Amino acid sequence: MIILVPSPSLSTLKESATVESRPVRRVAILPLVNYTREPGAPDEIEGLLREELSKRGIEVVGRDKVDRFLAKRRIRYTGGITRLYAREMGKELGVDAIVVGSIDLLSDLNGEVYAGLSIRLVSAVDGSLVWADTLSYSGRDFEGVLGLGVITSMDTLTRKVVSGLVGKMPSLIPVDDARVTPFEIERVDIYPRVTKGGEGVEIRVRFHPFSERPVGVKVRLGTQEVVLKAINRNSYEGVLHAPDREGVYTIDVIALYKGGGVYLSPAVGKVIVDNTPPKVEIEVNTLAFASRRRGYFLLRPKLLNYERIDQWKIEIVDKRGRVIRSDKGYGRLPVGLVWRGENNLFQLVEDGWYTYRFLVTDPAGNKTLYSGKVRVKNRPPQVDISVEKGENELVFTFDYAPDEGIKEWEVVLLSPEGKKIKAMRGKGDLPRRLKYPLSGNWDIERLSFSIEVRDEAGNHFRVTNPVSTALIRKAPFAEKRKVLKDF
């Protein structure tokens, strides 16, 4: 929509804007929108419209010319028409108005017929809506005394509807000189439409001249006004700066023409200012897994704020900083991302610690990065075991690397027959020293022990040995002194 407005900083407006009426002598009918189940209805009712309009002395442009106009401009939806195309059709086809309509109802139910039609008349001079009406009938609407006059023919009823609507159609079109601009805005391109505060916003406006082109164009965003530069005969472009505060801002176009008029086209587009990064919650199933045992690392992202996602990206980085596995997507967050310990060539990577980086970007360019560590571990825990005999107890000493990541363990003492005497178990790291109480007259040399350890990746370490194989043999005190002395 273009509105004529005064502006003290620009030329004055037309002083003699008047409204006059012009007769409707020639019209074009756009293909009717069919909301019924009758595929042949649009052609049939358009034919009836042509008949009724001809009876009123109104010439109707041929369907072939209308189809060529629509095809040339790639117009598919004919249930409405823009002001630009209405004026262009008026100029190219030489029509005063355009008939736009829809078939709302055609039904024959249990011998009773129903028909409904909506029609709008659009001015081809200034693109304004001149008139609109809807009419529907059932066959019984014409029932008279003793049930006479009921219409049972669908053809007869549709003719009644069409003639009723055309009979109400005005024969004159009001034309406001102030609305008959010498040009129309054909297209407005804004990039980006979503941005951060203070960022540049490119805008390009293309005009369709009817009698002349604008002699000057500027755009307004909030309190900011920028004069656009002509880049060809019909297009103008420039750069605005998005306001700092978040919100939705409309863009107005102000154009001048040679006669001294100033035309304002308000809200031709909008810019959304978004300064808030996406808020995402990350859940992972584990911090260590065994890739050769079909283990995997599962990352589940969840969006916490009302935010559109433009792009997400996942990277797996080795200790040298190399990206060995990556993926990305657009439009929405994935339900879950699974890494099975392979690189981009789908080869299993070596054991070690890896960094995962999950980057989320919204349409404004705000970014949120989440990162953490995950371990690929296929080697079972390595534990060295020694046993000392104390008074009424066995003392187990366990030696293993601090990064084995032991999750749970169990130590069992076995009788000579292999039966469990006593079991001790726990979660987390295996104690470095574990005192195992003894009772009864057990022959330590004949007992065995079993130790089972499971790490965070699910790898198992299990060993069963006689106590005697791990027992530390202490030398007598005198022998110790001798050894020290000789040293």
Sequence and secondary structure as in RCSB ss.txt:
>XXXX:A:sequence
MIILVPSPSLSTLKESATVESRPVRRVAILPLVNYTREPGAPDEIEGLLREELSKRGIEVVGRDKVDRFLAKRRI
RYTGGITRLYAREMGKELGVDAIVVGSIDLLSDLNGEVYAGLSIRLVSAVDGSLVWADTLSYSGRDFEGVLGLGV
ITSMDTLTRKVVSGLVGKMPSLIPVDDARVTPFEIERVDIYPRVTKGGEGVEIRVRFHPFSERPVGVKVRLGTQE
VVLKAINRNSYEGVLHAPDREGVYTIDVIALYKGGGVYLSPAVGKVIVDNTPPKVEIEVNTLAFASRRRGYFLLR
PKLLNYERIDQWKIEIVDKRGRVIRSDKGYGRLPVGLVWRGENNLFQLVEDGWYTYRFLVTDPAGNKTLYSGKVR
VKNRPPQVDISVEKGENELVFTFDYAPDEGIKEWEVVLLSPEGKKIKAMRGKGDLPRRLKYPLSGNWDIERLSFS
IEVRDEAGNHFRVTNPVSTALIRKAPFAEKRKVLKDF
>XXXX:A:secstr
  EE   TTS    S   EEEEE  EEEE   EE SS TTHHHHHHHHHHHHHHHTT EE  HHHHHHHHHHTT 
   S   HHHHHHHHHHHT SEEEEEEEEEEEEETTEEEEEEEEEEEETTT  EEEEEEEEEEGGGG  GGGTT 
   HHHHHHHHHHHHHHHS SEEEEEGGG  SEEEEEEEEE SEE TT EEEEEEEEEESS   SEEEEEETTEE
EE EE SSSEEEEEEE  SS EEEEEEEEEE TTS EEEEEEEEEEEE      EEEEES SEE GGGT  EEEE
EEE SS    EEEEEEE TTS EEEEEEEESS  S EEE SB TTS B  SEEEEEEEEEE TT  EEEEEEEEE
E  S    EEEEEEETTEEEEEEE  GGG EEEEEEEEE TTS EEEEEEEESS  SEEEEE  SS  GGG EEE
EEEEETTS EEEEEEEHHHHB     HHHHHHHHHH 
